């Protein structure tokens, strides 16, 4: 059968003869074969001693054997860039095994000893053609509630719909997600956030009450009314910000006219798209805790700082890596800075020092901070929003990027002066003043005020004389 031509069928047949067992290709592997998708993970199900079978296969192909779950007898063999997962057949035969699976499009199999046709007892091939996710039985959700999230993840990956029967069943069993290990929830969310239209599926999940169970911090955004700059509550605004972020990531040139090279270089960074999507969704997560009033106006003072802390606590629960948590929290913490700068920029009083403060605060995510600000602005359409706000934001971005490129060039160059030089020249002990002088000297170097060691010393002498 051409579908499985890439598999080592001779090895499978040899192992089956030795161990007197059946071997099947199952689940997502068959589904993806029928959809002509690239496959790097092959799911093998067997009726025999699965540990011995997996071990024998690993030796035959000279792969690395990993025990995924000894209780449920799940083993993985890694050979180059290909993965083979071996699991024990459930039920009395392959038909019973397939009936115990989650969705019909995953209840497909191919007999590797006689690969002439698809084993499809539940109409999975038909549902593939109809491009729909259909639950086999609510008992599948009871046995593993993570399958609730898997429905949305698969639908997002394949651009399928989820039928009404499945949606209704998910709504009935959504509370069971509370008993799923947080690491497994995070793994499904990671896969979901790697898809291009996660905003749509998160909206569907929110409507079914899924956030109440797994992300109550997002659920708390519902019904939080905002000021006249916005037209949606915080929850709706957050989802719309994510949707606009996805559009920006797909085609930055639609929203920015210049410095597209530096934007595209930034987006090539490891997981930067992932960080920006999470930051867009959670940038206002601190607003419920910070809501107040000043006269007749609704305020959310310090929601950026509070939001960064709330987000960090939320993803600690989900077992995010420290690197991922800190990068996304940094974007949330700084997401208001472009708007603060925009006010003084429009007044014509934006200083180089203020821009440098933003660059130092946002660090490697300075570009991401502006992408987030653009998505945030696009998702705001209240009556009090100034006209052509995104045009002004784009102009500010161009100005900041001119300075940012200079900043990077200077940062890559050897320092004109060190802290040791300053302490020696001015007879200072190690103290915060030394760091302040170094930062101010860096700004002077970037702005072109100084370019040599001698000019730097003269500049410092003037600074020391008048300001320290």
N, C-alpha and C positions, 0 to 999 in steps of 0.2 A: 504494500500500500504506500503510495507516494507521500502521504501525510507524515509517516513516521520513518521516512528514508534516512533521516539524519541520526536516528537512534541505533545503538549497537545491538541489533536484533539477534545476531548470532550468539552474543554473550548472554542475553536474556534466555535464549533457548537452551543453552548449555547449563545455566544455573537451574532452570526449571527441571531439567532431566535429572540433575544431581539431587535436588531437594524435593522432587515430586510435588511441585507447587504450580499454582497459576500466577501469572504476572500480568498486570493491567496498567496502562497509562490512563490516568483519571483526572477529573476535576478541571481546574483552570488550564492545564496543559492542553487538553482536548479542545476546550472552548477557544483558546487562542490559536490553535492550529486551524480550526474552522474559520476563524476571522482573519487568517493570514497575518497574524501578529508575530513579531520576533519573540522567540522563546529562549530564555536562558535557564529557566527553572522547570525541571521535568518531575511530575508527581507520579510515583510508581506505587501501586498497591499490590500486595501479595497475600496469598492464603497460607503461606508456609512460615517457617521460623525466620521472622523478618530480620532479626539481628544477624544471624548467620548469612542470610541472603545479601544483606547490605555489605557485610564484611567481605564476602566473596566477590561482589561486584566491584568494591573499591580496589581489591587486589588485581582484578582483571584489567581495570582501566587505569591502574596506578594513580588513584585519586586519594584524597584525604577524607577519612571517615570522622564524622562528628555526631555525638549523641545529642539529639535535640530534646528528647523526652523519653526516658527509659520506662516510666510508668505506662505511658500511652504508646510505647514502642514506635518512636519516630526517629529516623536516622537520616543524616545528610552526607552525601559524597560530593566533594568539590573537585572538579577536574578542569584546570585552566579557568576559563570564565563561565563554565557551565555547572549547574547545580542539579543533583538528582536527590529528591526526597523520597525515602522509602517508608511506607506506613502499612500497618497490619490491616487486612480486610476485615471490615465489621459485618456482623450478621453471617448468615450461612453461605451466601454467595455474592457475586458482584451486583446482582439486581437489588438485594437487600441492602448492600453497602451504599448504593447510589440513592436509595430511598431515604437513607439516614442523613443525607447531605443537606446543605442549606437552600440553594436556589437551583432551579431546573437547569440553568445554563452551566452550572458546575456539576451536574449529575450526569456526566457523559463519560464513557470509557472506551478504550480500544484494547482488545486482547492482543498482547504483544507476541503470543505464540501463534496467532492466526489473525493478523491485522488486515482483515478484508472489509470490515464494516464498523460503523459506530454503534456502540451499545447505548441506547437512548430510551429507557423505559418511561420517562416522565415528560417527554416533549421538549427537551432542552434545545434541540436543533431548531425547532419551530420558533421558540422564544428568541433564539439568536437572530433569526431572520426578521422577527417582529421588533427586535432591538428593545426588549423589555426584561426587567428583573422580576421574576415570579417566585415567591416563597413556596417551598414544597409543603411544609407543615409548620404551624406555630410551635410544635414541639422542638423544632430546630433552634428556635430562639431561646427556649427554656434550657436546652442542653448547653448552649453557648451563646449568651446574650451579646457577645461581641459581634455576632453576625448582623446585628442591627446596624452598626456602623459600617460593616463590610458592604451592605447593600448600597449605601451612598457612595462609598469609595469606588466600587466596581462600576456603578452607574456613571460616576464622574470620569473614570478612566476610559470607559467605552462609549461615552455619550449616549447611554441608554436611558429609558424611562423606568420608573418603578411603578408597577400596577397598583390599582386601588386595594386589592386584597392584601398585598404585601404592606402597603402603607397602613391599612387598618390594623393589621396584626402587630406591626411595629409600635403603633400608638398604644395598643393594649398591653404590651410587654416592656415598654421603655424603662420602667423602674428597675427592671432586672439588671440594667447596665451598672447599677450601683455595686454589684457584687463582682464585677470584672476587675482584674488587676490593672492598676493605673498604667503600668508599663505597656500593656497590650493596647489600651486605649490610645496612648501616645503613638504607638507604632501605626495604628490605623489612621490617626490624624496626620502623621507625617506623610503617609502615602496620599491622603486626600489633598493635602496642601501642595503636593507636587503636581496636581492637575491644573489646567489653565482656567477653569471656571468654578473654583471652589466656593465663591461667593453665593452662587445659585443654590448649591447643595447645602451649604450651611444655613441658608434661609429656610429651606425645607426642613432641615433638622430642628431648627429653632421653633418652627410652627408645631412640631410634634412633641415638644417638651423635652427634647434630648438634652438641652443645655441645663435644664433644672437639675439633671442628674450628674452630668460630667463636667459642666463649666458654669456653675451657678453665678460666677462673676459676670458672665455675659448676660445671663437671664436677668440680672439686677439692672441692666441698662434699659429694659423695656419700660415705657411710660415716663421716662425722665425727660420732661419738656425743657427746651433750650431757648436762648434769646432770639432776637429778630434776625440775626445773621444766618440762622439755620431754619430749615423748613420741616425737619423730621425730629422725632425724639432721638435720644442718644443711641438706642439700639438700631433703629432704621438708618441713622446717619453712619454708624460704624460699618454696617453691611454694605451700604452704598460706597463708602470710602474704599472698602476692599474691592468692590466691583470696578471702581475707577482705577485702583492700583493695578488690577489685572490688565486693564486697557493700556495703561502706561507701560507696563512690562512687555506687553505684546508689540507696541509700536511707540517708542518714546518720541519719535519725530512728529507725532500728532500733537504733542503738548509742549515740546521744547524746540526752539529754532536753531540754537547754537550750542556748542560744547557737547554735541551728540556723541563724539568720540569718547569723551571721558565718562559719559553716562553708560555707554555700551560696555566700556572696559570695567566699570564698576559692577554692572549686572552679570558679568562673566565670573565674578568672585564666587567662591564656594558658598552655596546656600544663601546668597544675598537675596534672591527672589523669595525664598522661604521666609527670611527675616522680615522682608517688607510686607508680605501678606499678613503675617501675624501682627506686625506693628500696626498696619492699617486697621485690622479688626479690633485691636485692643488699645488703640491710641487714647481713647477717652474712657478707659475702664475705671479711672479714678473719679469720674464726675459724680456718681451717686454719693460718694463719701464727702465730696467737697461742695455740694450744692448749697447755695445761700442766696440772699437778696441784698441788693444795694439800691434803696429807693424802690422803684418799680422794676428794676432790672434783675434778671436771674444771673447769678455768678457761679463760677466754678474755680475759684482761686486755688492755685497750686495743684490742680488736678493732674498735671504732667508728672510732678514728683510723686504724688500719692499713687498715681496709676502705675508708675514704674515699679513701685514696691508691691502693689497688689498683683501685678503680672508676675513678678518674680516668685511670690508665694504660690500663685496658681500653678506655675509650671514646675516648681519644686515638687508639688503634689503629683504631677504627671511624669516626673523623672526626666525632664529635659536635661541635656548636657549643660554644664556650666558655661561653655562657650556660646551656645545658642541662646541661653537665658540672658546673658549679659549683653549680647549684640542687640537683641530685640528690645530689652529694657532701655538700652542707650537710645534707641530710636524713639521710644515712647517718651523718655525723659526730655528729649530735645525737640519734640515735634512742634512746639509753639515758638521756638526761637526765630524761624524765618518770618513769622507774622509780626513778632516784636520788631525785627529789623525793618520790615516792610514799611511800617509807620514812619520811622525816621528817614528811610530812603526816599519815600514820596515827598517828605518835607525838605529834602536836599541836605540833611545834616548827618548822614550816616558816616561814621568814622571808620578808618582802617582798623583801629583798635577793637571796635565792636565786632567787626567781621572776623578778626582773628580769635576773639573769644568764642565765637560760634565754631570756628574750625577746630580749635583746641578741644572744645567740649564734645563735639560730634566725632572728631578724629577720622578714622577711615570710613565712617558712615556719613560724612558731610553731604555727599551727593544723595545718598539714601534719605537723609533728612529732608532735602528739598523735594524729592519724589513723593515722600509721604505728605509733605505740606501741600503739594499740588493736588494729590488725590483727596485730601481733607477739604481743600477749598472747592474743588469741583463737586463734592458731595454736599455742599452748603448752598442753598438757594433761597434764603430768607429775604424778606422785603428790605431789611436794613443792610444787606450786603452791598458794598460799593460796586459801581459798574467797572467792568474790565479788570476785576480783581486778579484773575489768573494772568492777564497781560502784564500787570505790574509785578506779580510774583515771578514771572518768567524773566523780566528785565532785571530784577534783583538777583536771580540765580546767575544770569550772565555776568553781572558785576562781581558777585562772590566768587565765581569760578575763575575769573581773571586773576583775582588775588590768591585763590586756592592753588592755581598752577605755579604762581610765584612762590607761594609758601612751600610747596613740595620741592621745588628746585633748591630753595635755600636749605630745607631740612636734609636734603641729600648731600649737601656740601659740608666739609669739616667746619666746626665752629670757629669763628674768628677769635673768640675769647672763651675761656673756661671759668668755672666757679673758683678754681684755685687762683687764676689770674686776678680776679676781682678781689678776693680776700687778701692777696699779696699787695696789690696796688693801693688798696684803701685801708689796709691793716684791720680787716674785719675777721671776726671769728665765724665759724659755720653758723648761719642764721637764715631766716626766711628772706631777708633783704637781698641776699645773693641770688636766690631763685627769681625774685621779682625783677632784679636788674637784668638777668639773663633773658627772661621773657620779653622785657621791653626792648632789649637790644635786638632780639630776634625780629620783633616787629619793625624796628628801624632798618634792619638789613633787608627785610622783604619789601619795604616801601622805598628802598633805594637811598636812604639817608646815609648809610655807611656801607662800604664795600671792602675795606681793608682793616687789618688789625690796628693800624695807627689811627684810622678814623674812628674805629670802635672805642679805643681808649679815650680819645678826645671827647667823644659823645658821652661816655660814661663819666668822665670828669665833670662835664657840664651838668649831667643828671645828678651826680653825687653832690655837687656844690649847691644846687638849688632845691633838690627834692628829698634828700636823705639826711 
